[in-house]
Amino acid sequence: MQIVRRGHCSRLSCAISANAMPHDIENCSAAGFFRYLTKSINVIEFMDTLNKALEFAERGMGKGSRAPR
């Protein structure tokens, strides 16, 4: 999370964790993760996240685009 927060990560990052407490989700969002998924993985939500990441990549990440939420 520190690498993403410092801006050293040039890719979309999705957090996957067993921790689903609101402060965990807020910390990841503040660090720059575009999605936060909790275990057990909901396949539909996971596939939706992958689709949004691919759409964002096709638009050209870093060229004024905002990460999907």
C-alpha positions as CSV (number, residue, x, y, z in Angstrom):
1,M,0.0,0.0,0.0
2,Q,2.9,2.4,0.7
3,I,4.2,2.0,-2.9
4,V,0.8,2.9,-4.3
5,R,0.4,5.8,-1.9
6,R,3.8,7.2,-2.8
7,G,2.9,7.2,-6.4
8,H,5.5,4.6,-7.4
9,C,2.9,2.4,-9.0
10,S,1.9,3.3,-12.6
11,R,-0.8,0.6,-12.9
12,L,-4.3,0.3,-11.6
13,S,-4.3,-1.6,-8.3
14,C,-7.1,-3.5,-6.7
15,A,-6.9,-4.6,-3.1
16,I,-8.1,-8.1,-2.2
17,S,-8.3,-8.8,1.5
18,A,-10.1,-10.7,4.2
19,N,-10.4,-7.4,6.2
20,A,-13.7,-5.7,5.4
21,M,-13.6,-3.0,8.1
22,P,-14.5,0.5,6.9
23,H,-11.1,1.9,7.9
24,D,-9.3,-0.8,5.8
25,I,-11.4,0.1,2.8
26,E,-10.8,3.9,3.4
27,N,-7.1,3.4,3.8
28,C,-6.8,1.5,0.5
29,S,-8.9,4.1,-1.3
30,A,-6.8,6.9,0.2
31,A,-3.6,5.1,-0.9
32,G,-4.9,5.0,-4.5
33,F,-6.4,1.6,-5.0
34,F,-9.3,1.8,-7.5
35,R,-11.2,-1.1,-6.0
36,Y,-11.3,-3.1,-2.7
37,L,-12.6,-6.6,-2.9
38,T,-13.0,-8.9,0.2
39,K,-12.7,-12.6,0.5
40,S,-14.5,-14.8,-0.3
41,I,-14.3,-13.5,-3.8
42,N,-17.6,-12.7,-5.5
43,V,-16.9,-13.9,-9.1
44,I,-19.3,-11.4,-10.7
45,E,-17.7,-8.5,-8.7
46,F,-14.2,-9.7,-9.6
47,M,-15.0,-9.9,-13.3
48,D,-16.6,-6.5,-13.2
49,T,-13.4,-5.1,-11.6
50,L,-11.3,-6.7,-14.3
51,N,-13.5,-5.3,-17.0
52,K,-13.3,-1.8,-15.6
53,A,-9.5,-2.1,-15.4
54,L,-9.3,-3.2,-19.0
55,E,-11.6,-0.4,-20.2
56,F,-9.5,2.1,-18.3
57,A,-6.3,0.7,-19.8
58,E,-7.8,0.9,-23.3
59,R,-8.6,4.6,-22.7
60,G,-5.0,5.3,-21.8
61,M,-4.2,5.4,-18.2
62,G,-2.4,8.5,-17.1
63,K,-3.7,10.7,-19.9
64,G,-6.2,12.7,-17.9
65,S,-8.4,9.6,-17.3
66,R,-9.8,9.0,-13.9
67,A,-9.8,5.5,-12.5
68,P,-13.2,3.7,-12.4
69,R,-14.9,3.2,-9.1
